[in-house]
Amino acid sequence: MTNSSSPSVSVVILGHNSGPSLQGCLSSVLRSGYPNFEVILVDNGSTDDSIDLIRKEFGDRPELKVIDSKINLGASGGRNVGATFARGKYLAFLDSDTQVDTNWLAAAVATLETTSTIGALQCKLMLMPDLNKLDYLGDFLSQFGFLVQRTPMGMRDSDISRKSARVFAAKSAGMVIKRQLFETVGRFDEDFFIYMEETDLCWRIWLSGYEILYEPRSIVYHLVPSPSKLLARDTKFLAKYHGTKNYVTTILKDAGGVSLVKIIPLHIFCWIGIGLWHFGRGRLREGVWIFRGLIYNLLNFKAIWGKRLTTQHVVRRVEDTTIMPHIMVRISPMYLYRKLTEPGSGWRV
């Protein structure tokens, strides 16, 4: 769907064995009430028939382009492939298990067009199938280096979720960014196979002098994973190993000198405690994955430090003394313990 009077948007959707959810996602996106967008679907090495079904159902849509990566490039690599084929002024990233409100793109573009300091937007992520419950409204950074969600997942829609606000980080399940800025700050880091790739990108956006905004009028619905999927061995591995690995890497790359000295010792100490906590409860395999994530950063420290030099000397335009008051919140250590022990927290999977 095109209209030259409206800024162009490239909607990038990443699919991997997505099944019927991908069909629902594409159907809703193609019904978007915005006059100038294309859809780039990147199949990230699927082994099911989801892409064949998509080509059969949507193959005649001129605004849809399907890219077959042949292998699973991970979240960062797959999205970067999609961005390579994009022609839009803006990039809109969606997960394959989302569906969108008709006005989601129009609201996002209107905000980005009228607010020059905003580099990227977090859409209002609502849960499916209960559309009155919130999934995600953006994150802040804690003094321990861990993310703090603005509202817990599953909270009812409220005054907080109906007002725009600046946030530290967005989630690429529903995120819109200026394409030129995406390229300038270095795209997604492809060493982040999954987890924290958006946080790393958003931190670099802040360092470049732009801000991230939560936009409540841009609504995206996100499917809740089933309990069996959350408890699957592969899911646990991805969360424990890649979560630990990428959290530490992000701080090493993006924190300024003083911030790095303050945050990284506390952060690593917390991960060691989390790993020992797993060992103490007989969850040896998960504890090992966490320590493997820490060891990765030791083994690859030289390469990570090279990325840090690029981030700090090429990307950075604003000092931490200006940024931190806007992106950091102080939390109690008990918050971290509850995240670790309470069901549905994300760390306990």
N, C-alpha and C positions, 0 to 999 in steps of 0.2 A: 504494500500500500504506500503510494508516494504522493507527496505534495510539496513542491519546491519552496513554498512560502514558510514551511515549518522546518526547523532543524532536523536533520536526519539522525536516526537512532539505529544502532545495530544491537539486536537482542541476541546474546550468546548463551546457548543452553548446552550443558554438558550431559551426555547420556552414557551410562554403562550398565547394561543388563537392566534397563529401567522398566521394561514391561508396560502394562497398561497406563501407569502413571504418566509416562512420557506423552502418550496420546492425549490425555487430559490437559497436560501442560501446553502442548502445541495448540490444541483447539482453543484454549482460553486466550493465549497470546495472539493468535491470528484474528481474534475478535476484538482486539484492543481498539479503543476509539481514538486512535492517534493517526494522523494522515500520512506520516512519512517514516516508515520503519522497515527494516529487513530482519529476518530471523536466520541465524547461523547455528545449526545443530551440529555439534561435534560428537561423533560416536567414539567413545574412548575404549576401543578394543572389546566391544560387546561379543559375547558368545551365544546370546539368545537371538531370537528373530525380531527384536524390537525395531531395529532400523528398517528391515524389510517391510514390516507393517506400516511404518511411518511413510516410506516411499510409496507404498500402495495407496494409502489414504490421503496423503498430502502432496504427492509428487507433482501435481499440476499447479501448485501455488507458486507463482513467480517470485514472491518475496521470501521463499524458503530456500536455503542452501544447506545441503547435508555434506559434512566433511567426515570421511572415514579415516581415523588415525591408525587403524590396523592393530595397534598395541595400546595398552593402558598407560597413558602418559601421566596419570595422576591429575589432581584437581588443578594445579598450577599449569602444568604443561598443556593439558587439554584446553583450558580457557585461553592460554596464550595463542594456541593454534587458531581458535575462533577469532581472536582479535586481529590476527594477521590477515584474515580474509574480510575484515570489517571495513565498511566505507563510511560509517556514520560519524557525525560530530560527537556523539555520545555513545558509550558502551553500556548496555544494561545486562547484568549477569543474573541468570536464574538457575536454580537446580531443577532437575527433571521431575522432582516430586512436588512441584509448586503449581499453582494456578493463580491467575491475576485478575484484579478488578479492572473493569473496562477503562477506568480513568487513570490507571497506574502510571502510564508513560506521560500523559499530558501533564499530570501534576508534577512529576519529577522534572520534566524539561522546563516547565514554567518557572520553577524555583531556581534551577541552574542558570537559566537565561537572565534572571533578574538579580542574582546575588553573585557578584564576581569573586568574592572571597571563598565561596564554597566549591571544592574540587570534586566531591563525591557525596552521594546520598545513600542513607540507609532507608529502604522501604519499610513500611509497617508490616511486619510478618505476623500473621494470624495463623492459628492452628486449624488444621482439618483433622477430623470432621466437625469439631465444635468451633464454629466460626466466631464465637464471642470470646474466645480465649486467646491470649497473646502468646506468641512464640518468642519474639525477639525485637528489641527496640534500640539496639546498640550497646556498646560496652564502654567502660572506663578502665584505666590502668590503676592497679593498687600499688602500694609501696613495696609489696612482696614480688611484684612483677607478674602477678596473675590478673586475668581479666575479671571485671565485676560487671555483671549484667545490670542494666538499669531497673529491670523488673524481672521477677522470677517467671520462668516458663509456666504457662497454665493460669496466670493471673487474668482476671476479668478485665475487659476494656474499661478504661477509667480516664480521669482528667489528664493524668501523666501521658497516656498514650495518644491523646488527642491534640497535643501541643508539640510543635517542632522544637528541637533542641540540638545543640552541638554535642557530638559524641566523639570519643576517641577512635572507635573502630566500628566497621560495618561487617555484615555477613553476606557473602556472595550468593546466598540463596535468593537474595533480592537486593541488588545494589546497582546504582547508576553512577557512572564516572565520566568525566571529560576525557575523550580519547587521547587528545594531545598530551594531557597531564599523565595519563596512564603510561604513555611511551616515555615521557620525560623522566619519570621517577624509576623507570626500569622494569615495568610490568610485574607479573607475579614471579617470585623466585622459584625456579623449577626444581631446586633441591628440596622444596617443601612438597612432598608427594601428596599429602593431605594434612589438614589442620594448621591453623595459624597463618596460612598464606595470605588471607585477607587482612589480618592484623598487621603483618609486616608491611603490606602494601599501604594500608591506611596510615601507619606511623610515618612512612616516607612521604606521604601526602602532606601530613602536618609539618614535617621537616622542611618541605619545599615552600612553605608559606601559605598553603591552602588549609581549609578546614573541612570536617565531615559533618553533615547535617542529617538528623533524623527527620524524615518528611512523612507526617501521618496521613496525608491525602493520597500517597502512593501506596496502595494496599496490595500485598501478595499473600496468598494462602499457602501454608506449608504443611505437608502431610507428616503426622507423627509416626516415627518408626515403631514397629510392633515390638513388644517386650522380647520376643524370641530373636529378633534381629539385633537388638541392643546387647543381648547376652551372648551372641555368637562369638566364637573364638577369634575369627578374623577381625570383627569389630573391636574386640578388646585389645587385640594387638595394635591395630591402627591408633586407637586412643592412647594407649599407654606408651608405646614406643615413639610414634610420630608426634604425639602431644608433647612428651617430655623433650625430645630432640628439638622440635621447632620452637617451643617456648624459649629455651635457652639461646638458640641461634638468633631469634628475633631480638632479644635484649642485647646480645653481643654486637649485633649489627647496628641497631638503631638508637640505643641510649647514648646521650652525650657523656663525656668523660666523667663528670661528677656524678651524674645519674647512674652510670654504669657501676661505679665504685659503691654507691649506696644500695643498688638493687640486686646486682648479680650474686653477692655472697648470701643474702637472705633467700633469694630464689633457689639457688642450688641446695642450700640447707633444707629448705622445705621439700624439695624433690627427694633428697636422701631420706628425710623423715617419712614421706609418703611410701617410698620403696620399702623401708624397714617395717612400716605399718602393715604392708601386704605380706611380708615375710612372717611377721608375728601372727598373722591369721591363717597361715598355711597356704597363702596364694602365691606360691613360689614363682610360678611362671610369670605372673604379672609383675612381681617385684623385679625379676630379671629384665623384663622388657623396659622398665623404667630406668634401671641402671645402664642398660644398653643405650638408651637415649642420651644419658649424660656422657657416656664414654664416646659416643659419636662426636660430640663437640670437642673432646680432647684430641681425638684422632684427626679431626678435620679443622683444627684451630687455625692453621695458617691460611687455608682457603676462606674460612669465615672472616678472619681478620682482613683479608684482602677486600671482601665485600664491604666490611665496615668502613674501610678507607674511602671507597667509592661513595658510600652513603653519606659519610660525614663531610667529605671534601667536595663532592660534586652535587649531590642532591640537596644537602642541608642549606637553607637560607635563613632559618630562624633558630635562635638559641633556646635551650631547654628552659631557661628562666622565664621565657615568654610562653612556651607551650605547656609546661607541666601544670600550671594552675588551672588550665582548661581541660586537661585529659586525665588527671590523677585524682583519685579519692582514697582516703585512708580508711582501712578496715581493721576490725579486730581479728586476731588469729583464730578465734572461734568460727569466723566465717569460713575460713579455709577448712577447718575440721568438719563443719557441716557439709561443705561441698564434697568432702571425701567420703562421708559416711551415710548421707541421706540418699534414699532411692531417687533416681531421676535427676541427680545432680549433674551427670555427665562425666564425673570422675569415677563413679562407682561401677560403670558398665564393665 
